[in-house]
Amino acid sequence: MTNDQPEMSFWQHLTELRKRLLYAVIGIVVGIVIATTFANQILLLLAKPIGGFDSLLSIEVTENIGVFMRVTLLGGFILSLPFTLVQIYLFVAPALKSNEKRWVFRAVPLAVILFLIGAVFSYLVMLPNAIPVLTNFTGPEVLPKWKDYVEFVTSLVFWSGISFEMPLVAFVLARLGIVTAAQLLKGWRIALIVIAIAAAVITPTGDPINMILLMVPLILLYALSILLASLAKKND
């Protein structure tokens, strides 16, 4: 241990891990209940970029209920994200120094904010550009299935939100002494390759326009990561 608390045994660590996992699961269940309450509004919001329910087809008997469960589960996870991050912090806190605890704890609300920014960016910027490309591509008329469409939208929104966590992760790792700004700067070529691959995986279309729409903010976020890692070192 790196603080004044007595060292915990393996079984104490395991008990604490089980406790935090239990709390996290309870938080997710509460989030799912809340998401279920507002499920209709969420589904309408997801269908809006393509023109609403009238532009979608549901052809399987279990399709509507499957979409409902997917959306409420993902909504519950997102709603409970702050509480889940707090549980992670409480589990690792005993191994951190007092100044490390302060920075890691401050990272919790910032992680939620960055995730939401990434999700909103994908919903307001990427989807309006991706959907016309997909639905108007050369070939037969596209009649999107409700299930496929929701999987596409939720995956794009979720992974965009995760990708926007990059600067915060770099800052926290720099504060903990795991990475440095110099290491991040030196690896910029590899970072560009990783960003390009990530953009190709996250974006639903193969056209370069949508890839660039995601790559540009990711490159800027990587540059911000280098800056924040540098500031983290200077503030030691």
Beta strands, then each sheet from edge to edge (+ up, - down):
end
